[in-house]
Amino acid sequence: MNRNFLDVHALQTVPPSNLNRDDTGAPKSAVYGGVPRARVSSQAWKRATRGYFKDAQLLDPAELGVRTKKVAELLAARITGLDTSIAQADALRLAAAVIETATGMKLAVPERKTRGVKAEAAANEEQANGTPRSKYLMFLSARQLDGLAALAIDGASDITAYLKDKDNKARAKQIADTGHSVDIALFGRMVADSTDFNVDAACQVAHALSVHRVENESDYFTAVDDENTEAESGAGMIGTVDFNSATLYRYASVSIHQLAANLGEGLREDQSAATPVRRAVEAFVHAFIASLPTGKINTFGHHTLPDAVVVTLRTTRPISFVAAFEEPVTAEAGSGHLREASARLAAYIPEIERAYGGEESARTWVLRIGSATEKLAGAGEEMPSLTALVDAVGSAVAERMEKLG
């Protein structure tokens, strides 16, 4: 079978922080190897990765999508942008009709339980304007939105009759199910009302776990009122915030063949099929490594990057190396956890590859920083920078794509 998988592994140390909170406001955690570990959910890091695509300008906006319940408003803005003669209310009506036909999803004006005067006023305005929303988040690419907007304008004179036409209905569905953006192709799309429009994710992201035992801590803080006089004692505000610090093992895998199927042909007619796949892979590797969830970042300023990255391109199946840390790392006095974690990873990789018949065609690249990661030297082709790593991985993926035709 013509299958290729790209595995990305990273060791990243974060200082006191609360990257990803649970329902009580505490950092998320999990028990692994019989001890509590710090955890950052896959959803949190996927969200950070998607944001990094845009923030770091790794991809053109035309290659990205939008995931929102406000899909009718989004499409209506596209419609009025293409045809300024269409009123906003009419654009919303056209957008709702086209989306329902294209995706099978029903839209409705939300009925909100409100708290406070401002929230009630906002809900009342939505009700008065009749702004329809989807029941759940809808993920559409920029190209899909543009195509649906053009379709809506074509049938603007009588959109109901227009969409009853079999060919026009088929065209609407075809637009919504092709031209997927890079983020849709990577992370997938679920349309509960019409499973035909689901997109199988090409990328799987594991929950990041600390390589060692972690116990959450709590910070008691106070804030002083700047206008207090010397006669006024006490704080203007007091509270607590939970946090922890950890050396995390992060893992993600991209199914290259699934990514290629999701993206389809090149974004332009002059591109080969390998071009958008390479761009998507390079953007993902860069963004996944460099991105960071921003939970409580103003409180903790936890701006770190991975100390070690291992990337492997293989044809068998994805392989996580998390089992290297099933027995929690115990830091020796003054040594921290990174050195031992790197040594564990360096020892585990060749052992599992040997035991399960590591393939000759597999390629591995390593990016590491400092003496604490020296055990990983020789675990793969050493890269001097993230830019060099991304380029090497992209070239290898493109080469395999070209060979497969």
C-alpha positions as CSV (number, residue, x, y, z in Angstrom):
1,M,0.0,0.0,0.0
2,N,1.2,3.5,-0.8
3,R,1.0,4.8,2.8
4,N,3.3,7.3,4.5
5,F,3.1,8.6,8.1
6,L,4.9,11.5,9.6
7,D,5.5,11.3,13.4
8,V,6.5,14.4,15.4
9,H,7.8,14.0,18.9
10,A,8.9,16.8,21.2
11,L,10.2,17.3,24.7
12,Q,9.2,20.7,26.1
13,T,9.7,22.2,29.5
14,V,7.2,24.7,30.8
15,P,7.7,26.8,34.0
16,P,4.8,27.4,36.4
17,S,1.8,27.7,34.2
18,N,-1.8,26.7,33.5
19,L,-1.9,26.1,29.8
20,N,-5.1,24.1,29.7
21,R,-7.7,24.3,32.5
22,D,-10.4,21.8,33.6
23,D,-13.9,22.8,34.8
24,T,-12.5,23.9,38.2
25,G,-9.9,26.1,36.7
26,A,-7.0,23.8,37.7
27,P,-4.5,22.5,35.1
28,K,-5.7,19.4,33.4
29,S,-4.1,16.1,34.6
30,A,-4.1,12.4,34.0
31,V,-2.8,9.3,35.7
32,Y,-0.2,7.4,33.7
33,G,2.2,4.9,35.0
34,G,0.4,4.9,38.3
35,V,1.2,8.5,39.1
36,P,-0.5,11.9,38.4
37,R,0.9,13.8,35.4
38,A,0.4,17.2,33.9
39,R,-1.7,17.1,30.8
40,V,-2.5,19.5,27.9
41,S,-5.4,18.3,25.8
42,S,-5.0,17.6,22.1
43,Q,-7.8,20.1,21.4
44,A,-5.9,22.8,23.1
45,W,-2.7,22.2,21.1
46,K,-4.6,21.8,17.8
47,R,-6.3,25.1,18.4
48,A,-2.9,26.7,19.1
49,T,-1.5,25.1,15.9
50,R,-4.4,26.5,13.8
51,G,-3.8,29.9,15.3
52,Y,-0.1,29.7,14.5
53,F,-0.8,29.1,10.8
54,K,-2.4,32.5,10.6
55,D,-0.4,34.4,13.3
56,A,3.0,33.4,11.8
57,Q,1.7,33.7,8.2
58,L,2.7,30.2,7.4
59,L,-0.3,29.8,5.0
60,D,-2.3,32.2,2.9
61,P,-5.8,33.0,4.2
62,A,-7.1,31.3,1.1
63,E,-5.6,28.0,2.3
64,L,-7.4,28.2,5.7
65,G,-10.9,27.7,7.0
66,V,-13.2,29.1,9.6
67,R,-15.0,27.0,12.3
68,T,-18.0,28.8,13.7
69,K,-21.7,28.7,14.5
70,K,-22.0,32.1,12.8
71,V,-21.7,30.5,9.4
72,A,-24.7,32.4,8.0
73,E,-23.2,35.7,9.0
74,L,-19.9,34.7,7.6
75,L,-21.4,33.7,4.2
76,A,-23.6,36.7,4.1
77,A,-20.6,39.0,4.4
78,R,-19.1,37.2,1.4
79,I,-22.3,37.7,-0.5
80,T,-22.5,41.4,0.1
81,G,-18.8,41.7,-0.6
82,L,-19.4,40.3,-4.1
83,D,-22.7,42.1,-4.7
84,T,-23.1,45.4,-2.8
85,S,-26.7,45.8,-4.1
86,I,-27.9,42.9,-1.9
87,A,-29.2,44.1,1.5
88,Q,-27.9,42.5,4.7
89,A,-31.2,40.9,5.6
90,D,-31.5,39.4,2.1
91,A,-27.9,38.2,2.2
92,L,-28.6,36.4,5.5
93,R,-31.6,34.7,4.0
94,L,-29.7,33.6,0.9
95,A,-26.8,32.4,3.1
96,A,-29.0,30.3,5.3
97,A,-30.8,28.7,2.4
98,V,-27.5,27.8,0.6
99,I,-25.9,26.4,3.7
100,E,-28.9,24.2,4.6
101,T,-29.0,22.9,1.0
102,A,-25.2,22.4,0.8
103,T,-24.6,20.7,4.1
104,G,-28.0,19.4,5.3
105,M,-27.5,21.4,8.5
106,K,-30.5,23.3,9.9
107,L,-30.0,26.9,11.0
108,A,-32.2,28.7,13.6
109,V,-32.2,31.9,15.5
110,P,-30.7,30.9,18.9
111,E,-32.7,31.1,22.1
112,R,-30.3,32.1,24.8
113,K,-30.4,32.0,28.5
114,T,-29.0,35.3,29.5
115,R,-27.4,36.8,32.5
116,G,-27.0,40.6,33.0
117,V,-28.3,43.6,31.1
118,K,-25.7,43.5,28.3
119,A,-26.2,39.8,27.6
120,E,-29.9,40.2,27.5
121,A,-29.7,43.2,25.2
122,A,-27.4,41.2,22.8
123,A,-29.8,38.3,22.8
124,N,-32.7,40.5,22.1
125,E,-30.9,42.2,19.2
126,E,-30.2,38.8,17.7
127,Q,-33.8,37.7,18.0
128,A,-35.0,41.0,16.5
129,N,-32.5,40.7,13.5
130,G,-33.4,37.1,13.0
131,T,-29.8,36.1,12.7
132,P,-29.7,32.3,12.2
133,R,-26.9,30.1,13.8
134,S,-25.9,26.5,13.4
135,K,-26.5,24.1,16.3
136,Y,-22.8,23.3,16.3
137,L,-19.5,24.6,15.0
138,M,-19.3,24.3,11.2
139,F,-15.9,24.2,9.5
140,L,-15.7,25.6,6.0
141,S,-12.8,26.7,3.9
142,A,-12.3,30.1,2.3
143,R,-12.7,28.5,-1.2
144,Q,-16.0,26.8,-0.1
145,L,-17.4,30.0,1.3
146,D,-16.5,31.9,-1.9
147,G,-18.1,29.2,-4.0
148,L,-21.3,29.2,-2.0
149,A,-21.4,33.0,-2.0
150,A,-21.3,33.0,-5.8
151,L,-23.9,30.3,-6.0
152,A,-26.2,32.4,-3.7
153,I,-25.8,35.4,-6.0
154,D,-26.7,33.3,-9.0
155,G,-30.0,32.3,-7.4
156,A,-30.7,35.5,-5.6
157,S,-33.9,36.3,-7.5
158,D,-35.7,33.2,-6.2
159,I,-33.3,31.2,-4.0
160,T,-35.9,28.6,-3.0
161,A,-36.8,27.7,-6.6
162,Y,-33.1,27.9,-7.6
163,L,-32.0,25.3,-5.0
164,K,-34.9,23.0,-5.9
165,D,-33.3,22.5,-9.2
166,K,-31.4,19.2,-9.1
167,D,-28.3,20.5,-10.8
168,N,-28.1,23.6,-8.6
169,K,-28.6,21.5,-5.5
170,A,-25.8,19.1,-6.6
171,R,-23.5,22.1,-7.3
172,A,-24.1,23.4,-3.8
173,K,-23.2,20.1,-2.3
174,Q,-20.2,19.7,-4.5
175,I,-18.8,23.1,-3.5
176,A,-19.1,22.3,0.2
177,D,-17.4,19.0,-0.2
178,T,-14.4,20.0,-2.3
179,G,-11.6,22.6,-2.0
180,H,-10.9,21.7,1.6
181,S,-8.5,24.1,3.4
182,V,-5.3,22.9,4.9
183,D,-6.7,22.9,8.5
184,I,-9.8,21.0,7.5
185,A,-7.6,18.4,5.6
186,L,-5.4,18.0,8.7
187,F,-7.9,18.1,11.5
188,G,-11.1,16.9,9.8
189,R,-14.7,18.0,9.8
190,M,-17.8,16.5,11.3
191,V,-21.3,17.4,10.0
192,A,-23.7,15.5,12.3
193,D,-26.7,16.2,10.1
194,S,-25.0,14.9,6.9
195,T,-22.2,12.4,7.4
196,D,-21.4,12.5,3.7
197,F,-19.7,15.8,4.4
198,N,-17.5,14.5,7.1
199,V,-13.8,14.8,6.4
200,D,-11.5,12.2,8.1
201,A,-8.7,13.9,9.9
202,A,-5.3,13.3,8.4
203,C,-3.6,14.4,11.7
204,Q,-3.8,12.8,15.1
205,V,-2.6,14.8,18.1
206,A,-2.0,13.1,21.5
207,H,-2.6,14.7,24.8
208,A,0.7,16.1,26.0
209,L,1.8,14.4,29.2
210,S,4.6,15.2,31.7
211,V,7.4,12.7,31.8
212,H,7.4,12.8,35.6
213,R,5.0,13.0,38.5
214,V,3.3,16.4,38.9
215,E,1.2,17.8,41.7
216,N,-0.7,20.9,41.1
217,E,0.1,23.9,43.3
218,S,-2.0,27.0,44.2
219,D,-0.9,30.6,44.2
220,Y,-2.6,33.0,46.6
221,F,-2.5,36.5,45.2
222,T,-3.7,40.0,46.2
223,A,-4.1,43.2,44.2
224,V,-3.8,46.6,45.8
225,D,-6.2,49.5,45.0
226,D,-4.1,52.3,43.6
227,E,-6.4,54.9,45.1
228,N,-6.2,53.6,48.6
229,T,-4.9,56.1,51.2
230,E,-2.5,55.2,54.0
231,A,-5.4,54.9,56.3
232,E,-7.0,52.2,54.2
233,S,-5.5,48.8,54.7
234,G,-6.1,45.5,53.0
235,A,-6.2,44.4,49.4
236,G,-8.6,45.5,46.7
237,M,-8.9,41.9,45.5
238,I,-7.7,38.5,46.6
239,G,-7.9,35.1,45.0
240,T,-6.1,31.9,44.1
241,V,-4.9,30.4,40.8
242,D,-3.7,26.8,40.3
243,F,-0.6,26.0,38.3
244,N,2.1,23.4,37.8
245,S,5.4,23.1,35.9
246,A,6.5,20.1,33.8
247,T,8.7,18.6,31.1
248,L,6.1,17.5,28.6
249,Y,6.2,14.7,25.9
250,R,4.2,15.9,22.9
251,Y,3.3,13.7,19.9
252,A,1.4,14.0,16.7
253,S,1.1,12.0,13.5
254,V,0.1,13.0,10.0
255,S,-1.2,10.4,7.5
256,I,0.3,11.8,4.3
257,H,-1.8,9.7,2.0
258,Q,-5.0,10.8,3.8
259,L,-3.8,14.4,3.7
260,A,-3.3,14.1,-0.1
261,A,-6.8,12.7,-0.5
262,N,-8.4,15.4,1.6
263,L,-6.6,18.2,-0.3
264,G,-7.3,16.7,-3.7
265,E,-5.5,18.4,-6.7
266,G,-3.3,21.4,-6.4
267,L,-4.8,24.7,-5.3
268,R,-4.0,26.0,-8.8
269,E,-4.0,24.3,-12.1
270,D,-0.3,24.8,-12.5
271,Q,0.5,22.9,-9.3
272,S,1.3,19.2,-9.0
273,A,-0.6,17.2,-6.4
274,A,2.6,17.2,-4.2
275,T,2.7,21.0,-3.9
276,P,-0.2,21.6,-1.5
277,V,0.7,18.4,0.5
278,R,4.2,19.7,1.0
279,R,3.0,23.1,2.0
280,A,0.5,21.6,4.4
281,V,3.1,19.3,6.0
282,E,5.7,22.1,6.3
283,A,3.2,24.4,7.9
284,F,2.0,21.7,10.3
285,V,5.5,20.6,11.4
286,H,6.5,24.3,12.0
287,A,3.2,25.3,13.7
288,F,2.9,22.2,15.9
289,I,6.5,22.5,17.2
290,A,6.5,26.3,17.7
291,S,2.9,26.9,18.9
292,L,1.9,27.2,22.5
293,P,-1.6,27.2,24.2
294,T,-2.2,30.6,25.8
295,G,-4.1,29.6,28.9
296,K,-3.3,32.1,31.7
297,I,-0.3,33.3,29.7
298,N,-0.6,36.9,31.0
299,T,-0.4,35.5,34.5
300,F,2.6,33.1,33.9
301,G,4.3,34.2,30.7
302,H,5.2,30.6,29.9
303,H,6.9,31.3,26.6
304,T,9.0,28.3,25.9
305,L,9.9,26.1,22.9
306,P,10.8,22.4,22.7
307,D,14.3,21.4,23.7
308,A,14.2,18.3,21.6
309,V,12.3,17.4,18.4
310,V,12.3,14.0,16.6
311,V,10.5,13.6,13.3
312,T,10.2,10.3,11.5
313,L,8.7,9.6,8.0
314,R,7.7,5.9,7.8
315,T,5.4,3.6,5.7
316,T,4.2,1.1,8.3
317,R,2.1,2.8,11.0
318,P,2.4,5.7,13.4
319,I,4.4,5.0,16.6
320,S,4.2,7.1,19.7
321,F,7.2,6.9,22.1
322,V,5.2,7.8,25.2
323,A,5.9,4.3,26.7
324,A,9.5,5.5,27.3
325,F,8.0,7.5,30.2
326,E,5.5,5.0,31.5
327,E,7.9,4.7,34.5
328,P,8.0,8.4,35.6
329,V,11.3,10.2,35.3
330,T,12.8,11.1,38.7
331,A,15.1,14.1,38.8
332,E,18.3,13.7,40.5
333,A,19.3,16.6,42.8
334,G,19.8,19.7,40.7
335,S,19.5,17.9,37.3
336,G,16.0,18.5,36.3
337,H,13.9,16.1,34.2
338,L,15.0,17.0,30.6
339,R,18.4,15.2,30.7
340,E,16.9,11.9,31.9
341,A,13.9,12.3,29.5
342,S,16.2,12.7,26.6
343,A,18.3,9.7,27.6
344,R,15.1,7.6,27.9
345,L,13.9,8.7,24.5
346,A,17.3,8.0,22.9
347,A,17.4,4.5,24.4
348,Y,13.8,3.6,23.6
349,I,13.7,4.6,19.9
350,P,16.3,2.1,18.6
351,E,14.9,-0.6,20.9
352,I,11.3,-0.4,19.6
353,E,12.5,0.0,16.0
354,R,14.7,-3.1,16.3
355,A,12.0,-5.2,18.0
356,Y,9.4,-4.4,15.4
357,G,11.6,-4.4,12.3
358,G,12.4,-0.8,11.6
359,E,12.0,-0.2,7.9
360,E,14.9,0.7,5.7
361,S,13.0,3.5,4.0
362,A,12.2,5.3,7.2
363,R,13.9,8.7,7.7
364,T,14.4,10.5,11.0
365,W,15.4,14.1,11.7
366,V,16.5,15.5,15.1
367,L,16.5,19.1,16.4
368,R,17.9,19.5,19.9
369,I,19.2,22.3,22.1
370,G,21.8,22.2,24.9
371,S,23.9,19.5,26.6
372,A,20.8,18.0,28.4
373,T,19.7,16.5,25.1
374,E,23.1,15.2,23.9
375,K,22.0,11.6,24.2
376,L,19.7,12.2,21.2
377,A,22.7,13.0,19.0
378,G,22.8,10.4,16.3
379,A,19.2,9.4,16.7
380,G,18.6,10.8,13.2
381,E,19.8,13.5,10.8
382,E,20.7,16.4,13.0
383,M,19.2,19.7,11.9
384,P,20.7,23.1,12.9
385,S,17.4,24.9,13.0
386,L,13.6,24.6,12.8
387,T,13.7,26.1,9.3
388,A,16.2,23.5,8.2
389,L,14.1,20.7,9.7
390,V,10.9,21.9,8.1
391,D,12.6,22.1,4.7
392,A,14.1,18.7,5.0
393,V,10.9,17.1,5.9
394,G,9.0,18.9,3.2
395,S,11.5,17.8,0.6
396,A,11.3,14.2,1.7
397,V,7.5,14.2,1.6
398,A,7.4,15.8,-1.8
399,E,9.9,13.3,-3.2
400,R,7.7,10.4,-2.0
401,M,4.6,12.0,-3.4
402,E,6.2,12.5,-6.8
403,K,7.3,8.8,-6.9
404,L,3.8,7.7,-6.1
405,G,2.6,9.9,-9.0
